[in-house]
Amino acid sequence: MNRASSLAVLITAALSLQCGTKPPVVVDAGEPDAGAPEVDAGEVDSGVTTDAGTADAGEQDAGVVDAGPVDLDGDGLDDALELSLAQAYLPVLAVHPQDGCPLGGIVFRARRHPLDPTLVFIIYDHLFQRDCGLTSHPGDNEVFAATINPATPAPAGLTALRAISHQGTICQKVGTCGTCGTLSACEQNASGRPIVYFSKDKHGGYTTLSSCNTLTCLDQCAVGDRPGVPLVNAGEPTAHLTEDLTDAGFITAANGWTDASLLHFNPWGTVDFGGAGNVAGDLIDPAFDTPACR
């Protein structure tokens, strides 16, 4: 998949909310993580980046022609820019080092934040091949979401983060952290990247170690990092960018997936992800709406 030729935000609305910054909570994950690449918001313009260098009228560039932004899902953001932002600001995925079924990847939806169009709102749906807890079953879907300020280089531009573990059950816990208002600072690794913890075998999502490691519901979390997971842009509910996660290069034998029931899964379909929940519902779930702030 092509990265964005420019990571400048294609938006011009004025900032409506101002928020303070809290000191981060640093969690030592061992070796420093190189972190995500910096995203330079650059100048905000009409959406097309041009070369301000010296123009040679006598020569024609025979190289790659930049066709400008491509917005197939019609949300006002360049599709390649959405992928670049989702990759650059992706939190640390702290899957437990002793997890019995860690294989997974992410399908995401990125759009302008509904409360401030100069910000970007991303829902990440972390799909695992299997839940191997007490009620083991094929497929597992665990959601977290983030507010991104592309004007601030990664990882600092991730200003709000929310995870909900075991949503809709008696074990549900909602965690929200960030620099917005009175939110608690997100726990971070040594490189300043916010962390989302996933409980051992069940993969419930948490924003703090302490909220996971309690006697209730028997969840266990630990510091860790699973880099290099596949990320696929789902697009929008009315304009899909993928309807087949195998064809998209995510759920494939080459990536280690062996459960045939999950192959060629449509994230916008009505069928649940194996024995887990509905991914299309995850991508529009307002329970994961994060605050808008810089």
C-alpha positions in Angstrom: 0.0 0.0 0.0 1.3 3.5 -0.9 2.1 5.9 1.9 0.8 9.4 1.6 3.0 11.8 -0.4 2.2 14.4 2.2 0.8 14.1 5.7 -0.6 17.7 5.7 -4.1 17.8 7.0 -6.6 18.7 4.3 -8.8 20.8 6.5 -9.2 24.5 7.3 -11.8 24.8 10.1 -10.7 26.8 13.2 -9.8 25.0 16.4 -12.8 25.1 18.8 -11.4 23.5 21.9 -8.2 24.2 23.8 -6.8 21.7 26.4 -3.9 21.6 28.8 -1.1 19.0 28.8 -0.4 16.6 31.7 2.9 14.9 32.4 3.0 11.4 30.9 3.1 8.2 33.0 6.1 6.3 31.7 6.0 2.6 31.7 9.4 1.0 31.0 9.1 -1.6 28.3 12.7 -2.5 28.2 14.5 -1.5 25.0 13.5 2.0 23.8 11.0 1.8 21.0 11.9 3.8 17.9 8.3 4.9 17.9 6.2 6.0 15.0 7.5 8.2 12.3 7.0 11.9 12.7 4.1 13.5 10.9 4.7 17.0 9.8 1.4 18.8 9.3 3.1 21.5 7.2 1.0 24.2 5.7 -2.8 23.8 5.5 -3.9 24.6 2.0 -6.5 23.5 -0.4 -5.4 19.9 -0.2 -2.9 19.7 -3.1 0.8 19.9 -2.2 3.0 21.6 -4.8 6.7 21.9 -5.2 7.8 25.4 -4.2 11.3 24.9 -5.6 12.7 26.4 -8.8 10.6 25.5 -11.8 12.5 24.7 -15.0 10.1 25.6 -17.9 12.4 24.0 -20.4 12.3 20.5 -19.0 9.5 18.0 -18.4 9.7 15.7 -15.4 9.6 12.1 -16.7 9.1 10.7 -13.2 6.0 9.8 -11.3 3.1 12.2 -11.9 1.3 13.2 -8.7 -2.4 12.9 -9.4 -3.3 14.6 -6.2 -5.5 13.4 -3.3 -7.6 10.2 -3.7 -10.7 10.1 -1.6 -12.6 7.0 -2.6 -14.5 6.8 0.7 -15.7 10.4 0.3 -14.9 11.6 3.8 -12.8 14.6 2.8 -9.4 13.0 3.6 -7.0 11.5 1.2 -7.1 7.7 1.6 -3.3 7.3 1.7 -3.1 10.1 4.2 -5.5 8.2 6.5 -3.3 5.1 6.4 -0.2 7.1 7.1 -1.8 8.7 10.1 -3.2 5.4 11.4 0.3 3.9 11.2 2.2 6.9 12.6 0.0 7.4 15.6 -0.8 3.8 16.4 -0.4 3.2 20.1 1.8 0.4 21.5 -0.1 -2.8 21.3 0.8 -4.4 24.6 -0.3 -8.0 24.0 0.6 -10.2 27.0 4.0 -11.9 26.3 2.5 -15.2 27.4 -0.7 -14.8 25.4 -1.8 -18.2 24.0 -3.3 -16.8 20.8 -1.6 -13.5 19.9 -2.0 -13.6 16.1 -3.9 -10.5 14.9 -4.1 -7.3 13.0 -6.1 -4.1 12.6 -8.9 -2.8 10.4 -9.5 0.9 11.0 -11.8 3.8 10.1 -10.3 7.3 9.9 -12.2 10.5 9.4 -12.4 14.2 10.4 -13.3 14.4 14.1 -17.0 15.2 14.2 -16.4 17.9 16.9 -13.4 19.6 15.2 -12.6 18.9 11.5 -9.0 20.0 11.9 -8.5 16.9 14.0 -8.7 13.2 12.9 -10.7 10.5 14.7 -9.6 6.9 14.2 -11.4 3.7 15.3 -9.0 0.8 15.5 -10.6 -2.7 15.6 -7.9 -5.2 16.7 -8.9 -8.6 15.2 -7.4 -11.7 16.6 -7.6 -15.2 15.1 -8.8 -16.7 18.3 -10.0 -15.9 21.8 -8.4 -18.7 23.9 -9.8 -17.8 27.3 -12.3 -19.9 29.3 -14.9 -19.5 26.6 -12.5 -20.1 23.6 -13.8 -19.4 20.1 -12.5 -18.5 16.6 -12.2 -14.7 16.1 -11.9 -11.9 18.6 -12.6 -8.2 18.0 -11.3 -5.6 20.5 -11.8 -1.9 19.8 -9.9 1.3 20.8 -10.1 4.8 19.4 -8.0 7.9 19.3 -8.1 11.6 18.6 -5.2 12.7 16.4 -3.8 16.2 16.0 -1.8 16.0 12.8 -0.2 19.4 13.4 1.8 17.8 16.2 4.3 15.1 15.2 3.7 11.5 16.4 3.4 10.3 19.0 2.6 13.5 20.9 -0.3 14.3 18.5 -2.4 11.5 19.9 -4.3 13.6 22.4 -7.1 11.2 23.5 -7.3 7.4 23.7 -10.2 5.2 24.7 -10.5 1.4 25.2 -13.4 -0.6 26.4 -12.8 -4.1 27.7 -15.5 -6.8 27.5 -18.0 -4.3 26.2 -21.6 -5.0 27.1 -20.9 -7.5 29.8 -20.6 -7.3 33.6 -16.8 -7.2 33.2 -16.9 -4.0 31.1 -14.4 -1.3 31.9 -14.1 2.0 30.0 -10.7 3.7 30.0 -10.0 7.1 28.5 -6.7 9.0 28.8 -4.9 11.9 27.1 -4.3 15.6 27.3 -7.9 16.7 27.1 -9.3 18.7 30.1 -9.2 16.6 33.3 -8.3 13.3 31.6 -5.5 11.3 33.2 -2.3 11.1 31.2 -1.9 8.0 29.0 0.7 5.5 30.1 3.6 5.5 27.7 6.6 3.5 26.7 10.1 4.9 26.8 9.6 6.6 23.4 6.5 8.5 24.5 4.0 6.3 22.7 0.7 5.7 24.5 -0.1 2.1 25.4 -3.2 0.0 25.0 -3.0 -3.2 27.0 -4.7 -6.5 25.9 -5.5 -9.1 28.5 -3.9 -12.5 28.3 -5.9 -14.9 26.0 -9.2 -12.8 26.2 -7.7 -9.6 24.7 -9.8 -7.1 26.7 -8.5 -3.6 26.0 -7.3 -1.3 28.8 -5.5 2.0 29.0 -3.8 1.3 32.3 -2.2 -1.8 33.8 -3.9 -1.3 37.2 -7.4 -1.4 35.7 -6.6 -4.7 34.0 -4.8 -6.5 36.8 -7.6 -6.9 39.3 -9.3 -9.9 40.8 -12.5 -9.2 38.9 -13.0 -11.2 35.6 -9.5 -12.7 36.0 -7.8 -10.5 33.3 -4.0 -10.2 33.3 -2.1 -7.6 31.4 1.6 -6.9 31.0 4.0 -4.5 29.3 4.8 -5.6 25.8 4.7 -4.6 22.2 3.6 -6.3 19.0 4.9 -4.2 16.2 4.3 -4.7 12.5 0.7 -5.9 12.6 -1.3 -5.4 9.3 -3.4 -2.3 9.1 -6.3 -2.1 6.6 -8.4 1.0 5.9 -12.1 0.0 6.0 -13.3 3.2 4.5 -16.7 4.7 5.4 -20.1 3.0 6.0 -21.4 4.3 2.6 -18.2 4.0 0.7 -16.1 0.9 1.6 -12.4 0.7 0.8 -12.3 -3.0 1.5 -14.9 -5.8 1.7 -12.5 -8.7 1.9 -9.7 -8.8 4.5 -8.0 -11.7 2.7 -7.8 -9.9 -0.6 -6.6 -6.9 1.3 -3.6 -8.9 2.5 -4.6 -9.1 6.2 -6.2 -12.4 7.0 -4.0 -14.7 4.9 -2.1 -17.9 5.2 1.1 -16.0 4.6 0.4 -14.0 7.8 -0.2 -17.2 9.7 -4.0 -17.4 9.7 -5.2 -21.0 9.6 -8.9 -20.8 10.5 -10.7 -21.1 7.2 -13.9 -19.7 8.7 -12.3 -16.2 9.0 -10.9 -16.1 5.4 -12.4 -13.5 3.1 -14.1 -11.8 5.9 -16.1 -8.6 5.0 -15.7 -6.0 7.8 -18.8 -4.2 6.6 -20.9 -7.3 6.4 -23.6 -8.5 8.8 -21.8 -11.7 9.8 -20.0 -11.7 13.1 -16.2 -12.2 13.2 -16.2 -15.9 14.1 -17.6 -16.4 17.6 -17.0 -12.7 18.4 -18.9 -9.5 17.7 -19.8 -7.6 14.6 -17.0 -5.5 13.1 -19.2 -3.2 11.1 -20.9 -2.2 14.3 -17.5 -1.6 15.9 -16.6 0.9 13.2 -19.6 3.1 13.9 -19.9 2.6 17.7 -20.4 6.0 19.4 -19.2 4.4 22.7 -15.7 4.9 21.4 -16.0 8.6 20.6 -13.0 10.4 22.0 -12.8 14.1 23.0 -11.6 16.7 20.6 -8.6 18.7 21.7 -5.0 19.6 20.8 
